[in-house]
């Protein structure tokens, strides 16, 4: 027979995960980003008290969604390095970061805010992204594919234009041109593409 406290923790995690999945679908894939907390709770199949126990404010829920999305982008750096040469993994990861910025409503704004905010949560988001980029840059440096000593914070600053692209425009072509400028600046050989 399972320990009651273990079951409670599993149920609590299951409820939190359901809320995050529902909120992520609404906040990143819907035109209606002003859905109420009550509607999110109902769609997640949890009570309002459960929602508010996990996420006391709308802002805390939105931040949790962004953190979840960022975790996915960060994890992809490791996955890409397992299957690709470092310069290719770097290119693919930056393209993935741009894709998230364009398709995950609000992620670009959250990342832009994170680079300037003094809020610890935003600092954590920025640090996670810059850590993943540092991993990719380090691997590319070891392979001799980039100029030694490239600072990931400088690269993120150079890529800040990603956060300004409009999802309604030809953002992919603009992103490619921006990537090209940054890659040439850090010494990535563009002829490899």
FENQUI-V64423 format. One record per pair of residues at least 4 apart in sequence whose C-alpha atoms are under 6 Angstrom apart, sorted by the first residue. I is the first residue (numbers start at 0). J is the second residue. Records with the same first field share a line. If there is no record, write none. Layout:
I=J ; J
//
This chain:
17=43
18=22 ; 43
19=23
21=43
22=26
23=27 ; 64
24=28
25=29
26=32
27=103 ; 104
40=45 ; 46 ; 47 ; 50
48=52
50=54
51=55
54=59 ; 60
73=131
75=79
76=131
79=83 ; 88
80=88
83=87 ; 88
85=138 ; 139
86=139
88=92
89=135
98=102
99=103
100=106 ; 107
101=166
107=162
109=113
112=116
113=121 ; 122 ; 125
114=125
122=126
126=130
129=133 ; 151
132=151
133=137 ; 151
139=144 ; 145
140=144 ; 145 ; 147
144=187
145=185 ; 186 ; 187
146=185 ; 186
164=170
170=174
174=178
178=182
182=187
183=187
//
